[in-house]
Amino acid sequence: MAAKKKTSAKRVTGSFEEAADELEEITRRLEDEPSSLAKLLEDFERGQALLSYCQKTLLSARKRLNLIEANIQTEENDEDSEESSEEPSDTLDDDVRLF
């Protein structure tokens, strides 16, 4: 049986902000600190996992915002149609003339 390989790309937990902060730290470390190839690859792998998590979180937030905006627009349209149906129609009075 093959030995399990230790990976730093373990499941991302915590908040979006925590993941973004960790991603920034990894980015700084990759840019500034010379390191072994193994450590560079480990940081890169973890950074990719964090980036994917952040992108999915942002996409989910955008979808929720779109739903909220659509619901607000629907409610406004419903209110507008209710107001217009309550107004008396002048065209009915013009069409019916008795004298």
Secondary structure, 3 states (H helix, E strand, C coil): CCCCCCCCCCCCCCCHHHHHHHHHHHHHHHHHCCCCHHHHHHHHHHHHHHHHHHHHHHHHHHHHHHHHHHHHHHHHHHHHHHHHHHCCCHHHHHHCCCC
